[in-house]
Amino acid sequence: MFLKNTVYLSFLVLITVCICACKKAPSYPPEPSIDLKEMKKISYPSLQIDSLLLFVNFKDGNGDLGNETKKDVDFFVKVLRKSNGTFSEITFVPSLNASLPLLSPYNATGPIDGIITYKIEFRKVPNPDLPYSDGDTLKFQVRLKDRANNFSNWIETPEYIVWKDL
């Protein structure tokens, strides 16, 4: 009886492994697509810093996201500030745009997906040149560009009130 159950269990494990191994790779378009998984705020009152973490899901059909060099900007961030109930774009210096690391080798092709984590820090220091001030409401728009210069869709974050908890 023990041998029969062992053979039966081994057969089930083998069938399960075969079915899992036959799983097809996902099919995504060559243009990257993104959606916002989460925006998380972390406040450090003793340091007078708010940090925002953006968790961005991505998919790309040919896997050509990111670069080895940091010279190419491929992660774009627009900052919008609320004034009289309407959001309008403001300019950050330096820009919040960034370079993605190489997410798959240059010679590899095929679909990739994953999560990009991006951090924005707001230090509460007196600076009249900042394009925002204490209590302003901001939100962010993000998109990606792949090595073939295909752009993803834009995504938008929820609202963030500058230094609300500091």
Secondary structure, 3 states (H helix, E strand, C coil): CHHHHHHHHHHHHHHHHHHHHCCCCCCCCCCCEEEEEEEEEEEEHHHCEEEEEEEEEEEECCCCCCCCCCCCCCEEEEEEEEECCEEEEECCCCCCCECCCCCCCCCCCCCEEEEEEEEEEEECCCCCCCCCCCCCEEEEEEEEECCCCCECCCEECCCEECCCCC
